[in-house]
Amino acid sequence: MTKRRSKSLLSFTMAAALLVSLLPSFASAASTEEQVPVQPKAAAVSVQSYVDAMQPGWNLGNSLDSVGADETAWGNPRVTQALIKQIAAQGYKSIRIPVTWDSHIGAAPNYTIDPAYLNRVQEVVNWALNENLYVMINVHHDSWVWISKMESQHDTVLARYNAVWKQIADRFKNTSSKLSFESVNEPRFTDGGTTDETKQQQLLDELNVSFHKIVRASGAQNATRPLVLSTLEASPTQTRMTALYNTISKLGDSNIIATVHYYGFWPFSVNIAGYTKFNSEVQQDITTTFDNVYNTFTAKGIPVILGEYGLLGFDKSTGVIEQGEKLKFFEYIGYYTKQKKIATMLWDNGQHFSRTAFTWSDPELFNMIKTSWTTRSATAESDLIYVKKGTTIQDRKINLNLNGNTFSSLSAGNTILQKGTDYDISGSMLTIKAAQLTKLVASGKLGTTATLTAKFNKGADWKFKVILYSTPTLSNAQGTTSSFSIPTQFNGDQLATMEATYASGGNAGPQNWTSYKEFETAFSPNYSGNSIKLQPAFFNETQDGVVNLKFYFWSGETVTYKITKNGSTVTGTTS
């Protein structure tokens, strides 16, 4: 969600780094002691084994971390015990419960947390522990709301932060060690005006050291409770990971866990600059990132939790990234983090698992994620098979990414297709016969006419959509910079990206270091409404004059269009 401000700031940081690399060349609940899962104080166990047991994990995002009056402030319903039970039933072993404390903290000097709110946090924690889940709680959006002002308001911020952790530590000191504490989520100080990286690291180090001292001094289970420390902004850059490693080494505590967040190679993650596919560059970013994470921490005896992961475009729509490309991303990151012994916690602010219906918005995506917990799945170069209406249909060759698996069968609906007649398979090359494709599009109706399911010896199935299409057509339009849509007959096709350049030369729109605009931020297809909307954000950074647009579709078709902007008036014409 756009209200998840820290992710938009993270994407800004990533965008800046990318730009440098591209030029020239992310009711109170009663709380009683008997409700709290308690265990006798025990000697520290292997913290790597602890993290291993947390895999896989899930984030209860945009609930208790909401900035506002209560946990419903950002649109999600009140958390229920039934939801927590359902998360455990999905196969998750741990849950991260982000908590924003700001509006529930009293005045100086005591900074007393509202007892009803602390009880509510404890209630949700207890529900999770009672489901045998490992649990992580933290200080979440407080990071940018007030902790970010630490340089200019040092004593006040530190006193408030310390007071919050003293109260949290005291409340949970007798709770099961399956509860861990994270010092602060995505710690950042730029919001408060601190731009010097060295100073930011100093401030974070001071917070982490203070947090560690407070929790350990509170005794009981807290003497050995696993504590989670984040890099600056939870960024997995080498400089920031090295700084965290130095802090952890200084503390000399074997029960500390490092955490970073990862939302993919930024251009792919938001669909900008033409990065519509999970290509070798996107995959290499995963490999390089988690090799560095492993070498900095895990290989040196410090376990790692990937506290959040996903794709940044999901904050606007899970459709920003095409389905097959999305599946390949999640398959690979699940595989590679498993190889590096990193526990993963899916970020879910409500866009994945319904908080009331307890169903997945994209069951195919969840199945791919879940399968990656135990094994690799085969994928393919695409999940789309386009057939243009009125053309001679040819055999279609599709390269499979077997990922160590072997092909078993191909079916269309409930019908198992015959090798040699309907398709051929040679190594990783799957060939769909022209005769079979002809049957599958025989209805003549534009759009998806069939779904082919490829099965393998293990892992998730891979589904191909067979789509009959004609070249999309756009029509003339009139509108304003706040409301402009291009009438579009998609004719079965699907939009991949849009390019925008001035007729006089140069790139138009926001992020003008690239001509390929950001999906949903600059433009948005409306398939049911037969239109492509150019967002106000696009016009906000577009000069008056003629702009040439080029729309790229997944079939391989491109369609050109011209708009003329004059103040707040926009005219669109077909090319």
N, C-alpha and C positions, 0 to 999 in steps of 0.2 A: 504493500500500500504506500501511497505517496506520503502518508503521515509517518511512515517509518523513516524519519529524517536521516538517521545515521547511515542508512544504506545509500541514500542519494548523495551524501557527502563522500562516502567511500568511492562511489562511481566517479565523482568529480576528481578525486585524487588520482584514480586510475586513468581517467581521460587525460589529465595533464601530463602524466608520465608517458602515455601513448603518443600524445601530440609531439613531445620532444623527440621521440624515437622515429616519428613519421616524417617530420619536416626535413627538407632536402633528402630525400630518398623515398570502485566502489561503498447489606445488613450484617452486621458483624457476626462472626461465627464463634461459637463457644469453643474454648480451647482448654482441655483439662489434661493433667499430667498422664492419666491412664490412656489417653488417645495417642500419645507420642511414642512411636517405636523406640525403645531404649535397649541398649545392650551394655554389658559390663565393659569397662575400659579395657582395651586390649592393645598388645604391642602392634606396631605398624606392620602391615602386610606389604607385599610387593606392590608398589603403586602402578607398575606396568600391568600387572595382573588385574588390578582394580579397573584400569582404563579398558583393558581387553573385555572385561565383563560388562562394561557400559555400552558396548557396540551391539546393535545400532541405537541411535538416539534421535529424539524429536523435540522441537522447540514449541512451547506454548506461547507463540508470538502474538503481539498486539492485544494482550489481555491485562495481566497484572503490570505489564510494562507500559501501559497506555499513559500518556501525559494528560491529566485531567482529573475530574472529580472521583472517578472510580474505574474499575476494570472494563466497563462498557463504553468508555469515552471514545474509543476508536472504532466502534461499530460491531465488535464481537459480543455475543451474549455472555452472561455471567458463567464462569467455569463451573461445571458440575462434576460430581463424583462419577456419573455415568460416562462422561467424556474420558476421564482418566482411565477408567476400566477398559474402554474401547481402545485406547492407545496401547495399553498393555496387550490387548487381544490381537492387535495388528502385528505383534512380534517385536515391538520395541522393548529394549532392556533399560533404557534411561530416558529421562525427560529433563530438559532445561526449562526452568520456570523463571523467565526474566521478570524482574520487579523494579519498578520506578517508585522511589520513596518520596520524592520531592514535596508534593502537595500534602503529604501525610506527616511531615516533620514539623514539630513545634518550634517555638522561638528560642533564641539563645538565652541563657548559656547551655541549657540542658538538651535542647534539640530532641525533645521526647517524641518518639514515633506514636502516632495515634494507636492506642491499644487495640481498637476494633480492627484496624488494618493489619497490624502485626498478627492478630488472631486469624484473620482471613488468609494471610500468606501461610501461616502454620497449618491451617485446615487443608489447603490444597497440597502442601508438602506431605502431610500425613496420608492423604488419599493416595498419593503416588507411592509412598513407602509401603503402604498396606497392600499395594499391587505388586510388591517385590521389585519395584523399579529403583534404579539409582537415580538420584535427584541432584540437580545443581540449581542454586539460587544465587542472585547477584545484586549489584547496584547497577541498574541498566541505563535508561535514558537520562538519569542524573548526570551522566558523563558530559553531555553537551548542554543540559539545562543549567547546571550551576558549577559542576566540578571544573568545567573548562575555563572558569574565571580565576583559577587558582593563582596564577602569577600576580594579578592585580589585587586579589583579595585573599592572599595566602593564608593568613591566620584564621580567617572566618571559614574558608572552604575546608581547610584541614580539620578544624575543630568540629565542623558539622559532619564531615566524612567519618572521623574517628568516633563521634557519638553514635552515628548510625550503626557502624560495625560493632561497637561495644554492646548495643542493644540486641542486634541480630545474634551475635555470638552467645550472649547470655541466654537468650530465649531457646536456642537450639543446642546448647552445649551437652545436653544429655541425650540428644537424638542419635539414632543409628549412624554409623560411619558411612552408610550408603548415601548420606547427604554430604555434598561438597559445597564449598563456598568459592565463588568467583569474585575477585576484588572489585572489578569494574568492567563494564561492557564497552568495547571499542573506545578505550580512553583517548580523548582528544582535547586539545587546548586551543586550537585555531579559532573555535567559536568565541572564545574569551579574549582573543586578540594576540595570543602567543604564536608567533610565526617561526621563531628560531627552533630548529629541530633539536639541537643540543639541550636547550632549555626545556623543551617538552619532555625529553627523555629524563631529565633531572626531576621534573615534577612527578612523572609517572613512577620513577624509582622511589621517590619519597612516599607516595601513596601506597605502593606495594609493600614496602618495608614496614610502614605503620600498620597496615592491614594484617600482615603476618604477625607482628608483635602483639597486637590486640587479641587476635583469635587464639594464638598459642597461650597467652597469659590467662585466658578465661578458663582454662583447665578442662577436666572431665574428657569427653570425647574430642573436644577441640584441641587437646594436646597433640593429637596425631591425625586429626581430620584432614583428608586431602584438600589442598587449597589450589585454586586455579588462577594463574596469572597470565594476563594478556600482553601481547606486544602493543606498541603505540598504534591506535586505531584498529587493532586486531589484524594489522597488515602483515603478510608473510614475506615482506622484502627482507633481504639478507641483513641490512644494517639494523633494522628494527628487531629482528630475531636475535642477532648477536647481542644487542643491548639487553634484551630480556634474559638471555643465557647468562650474561654477566651478573644480573640481579639475582637470579636463582642460585648461581654459584656462590655469591656472597652470603646468601641466607644459610647455606649449608644444611638444608632440610630435605630429607629423602622423600617426604610426602607432598611434593609440589608438582603440579601438572602445568605444562605450557598450553596455551590456546591461541589459535589464529582463526580467521574467517576467510572463506573463499567463495567468490561468485563468478569464477571463470575468467577467461580472457575477455577483457572489457568490451571490445567491439562486437564479439559474438554474443556476449551476455545481454546486450541491449539491442542488437541487430542494427549496427551502424557501419559506415565505411565499406559496405559491400560484404561484410562477414556474415553471410546468411547460412554458411555450412560449417559443420564440425570437421574442419580440415586439419591437416598435419600441424599447422601453427597453433590452433586451438588445443589440440591434444598435447603438443609439446609444452604448452604453458602449464598444463596439469602436471606433466612429468617433471619439469624443472622445478616448479614450486614445491612439490612434495618430496622431491629428492633433497632440496635445500632444507625443508622442515625436518626431515628425517636426520640428515647429517648434522644439523645444528643441535637438535634436542634428543631424539629417540636413540640414536646411535651412542649418545653420551650418557644414557641412563635417565633421561628426563622424558616421560611419556607425554603424548600430545593428544588433545581433543580438538577436532575441527568443530568449534562451537556453533558455527552457522555455515551452511552452504546452500547453494541454489543458483539461480540466474537472476540478475538484476532486473531484466525485462519483465519478470513475473509481477513486479510491483504494479505494473500497468495492466498486463494481461498475460496469461500463460500462453497465449497464441502469438506473442511477439517472436518466438522461436518456432520454426516449423517442427511438427511432431517428430519425424524421424531423426532430425538433427538433435533435437532435445533428448531423445532416448539414447542416442549414441554418447552424448555428454554424460548423462547420469550413469550409463553402463560403465564408461571408462573411469570416471572419478571413483565410483564404488570399488572397482577392481584395484585401482592404483593405491588408494588410501589403505585398503586391506593389506596390500603387499608391504606397505610401510608401517604397519601396526598403529595406524591412527584411527581413533574412534571418531565417528561422524555423527553430527546432529543436524537433521534437516530443518531448515528454517521454514516455518509454516505460520503465516499470520492469518490463516483462515482460507487461503486460496487453494489448499490441497485437500485437507480433511475437514468435512463439515462438522461444526461444533454441535449441531443439533440432530442432523440426519445420520451422522456417523458413517458417511460414505465418502469415497474418494472422488474428487471432481474429474480425475483422469486415471481410471483404474489401470490402463496400459502403462502409464508412467510409474505408478506405484509398484506394479508387478515387476517392472525392470529394476527399480530401486531395491525391492525386496530380494529379488533373485541375486543381485550383486553382493548381498551379504554372505552368500555361500559359494557362488560360482560365477564364471563368466557366461555371457550370452552372446550368441551370434547376432550380427546386425547386417546392414547392406549399404551400398553407396547411396541409396535413397529408398523411401517407402512409397514413392509416387511413380505410377506408370501412366503417362499421358498418351492418349491416342487422339489424333486430330481428326475431327469429323470430315468425311468426304475425301480422305486421302487413302492411298493404298497401304494397308497395314502390313508391317514387316515383323519378323522375329525381333524380340526385345532381349538384349543381353544385359544382365545385371550382375555386378561384382559383389559377392558376399564377403563380409568380414567374419570369418568363422571363429576367430578368437579361441582356437584350440578345439572347437566342436566339429561334429560331422553332420552333414545334411541328412535328414530322414525322409521328409515327405512334403508335398505341396498340395493344398486343397483350396477349392473355391466354395465357400460356404461349407455345407456338409458333404460335398463331393470330393473324394480324393482323386486328384489328377494323375494321369498315367505318364510315367517317364517314357520318353521316346515318341509319344504321340502328342501329349499336351505341353511337355517341357523337356529339356535336357539339362543335365548337370555334369560339369567337367571340372573337377577340382573345386575352386571357389566361384566358377562362372556358371550362373543360372541363366538359361535361355527359355523365355516363354514363347511358345510357337505362335506364329501369326494366326493360324486357324483357331487356336484357343482364345486369343485376344479378340478375334472377330466375333466369336460366340458371346464373349463377356460384354461387348458393347452393342450387341444386336438390337437392344431396345431403342437405340438412337437418342435416348434422353441424355442431355448434357449433364455432367457432374459425375459423381462416383457411381459406377455401375456394378462394381463387384469388389470384394475384398479377398485377396489371396493370402493364405496363412502358410508360412514356411515353418516346419518343425525341425528340431535338431535333437541330437542324442541327450543333450542337457541344456539347461538355461531356458530363458523366455522364448516364446515364439516371436517371429518377425512378420508383421502384416504389411502387405502392399495394397494400396488403393489403386484400382484401375479406373481411370478417369477419362471420359469422353469430353472433348472440349472444342471450341472454336475460338479464334482470336478475339480477345476482349475488345469491346468498343466503348469509347468515351464520347460524351456529348458536350456541347457548349454550355456555359454556366455563367450566372451573375451572382455576386454575393459581396460580403464584406470581410475584412480581416478577422472579425470575430465569429463569422459564420459563412464558411465557403466549402461546398461539397461538389464534387464532379460526378454527374450522373454516369453510372458505369454498368454495362452489361458484362459480367465476369465470364459468362458462357462456360461455366464449369471450371474455370481456371482459378488460381490462387496467387495473390500478390506476394512477392518476395522482398522487394525493396524499391526505393524511388531515388532518382538522381535529379538534382536541381542546379542549373547553371544560368548565369545571366547571359542574355543575348549579346551583351557588350563584352563578355568575358568575365571569368571568375566564378567561384562557387556561391550559390545563394543559400539563405537560411541559416539556422544555428549550426554550430560546429563547422564553420566554413573552411576548416582545414581539409575537409572531404566533401566531394559532391554528392556522396550517398548519404541520405538523411536517416535519422534515427526513427525506427518503427514505433508507432503510437505517439511519440513525442512531436514529430513533425507532420506525420500523415497517418491515417488510420482507415483501413478498408472496412466497409459495412456490407457484408455479403447479403444479408437479408433485406437491407435497405437499398441495395443496388447503387452504391456510391462509394467514393473515396473522399474522405474529409481531409482537408489541409488544416492543421491545427493552428490556433492563434499563436502558439509558440513559434511556428514556422514564419508567420508574417511579422512577428515582433522583431525578427532579425533579418528581414528581407527589405532591400531598398526598393523605392519606386522604379518602375520600368518593366521591361519584358523579361520573363523568366521561362526558360525551356525546361520542361519536365520530361523525364523518361521513366516509365514504369516497367519494371522487370517482373515477369511472372514465372512460376515454377515450371511451367510447360516448356520454357525457353523463349516464349514470345516476349517482344518488347513493343510498347505502344508510346508514342510521343504526344505531348500536349503543351500548350502555351498559355501562360497566364500573364496578365498585365495588371500591375498594382499601381494605383494612383491614390495616395493617401489611404483612406480606409476602404476604398472601393476596389473590388477585384473582378476582372473579367477573364473567363476561361474559354479558349477555343481549341478545336481539334487541329492537329497538324497534318 
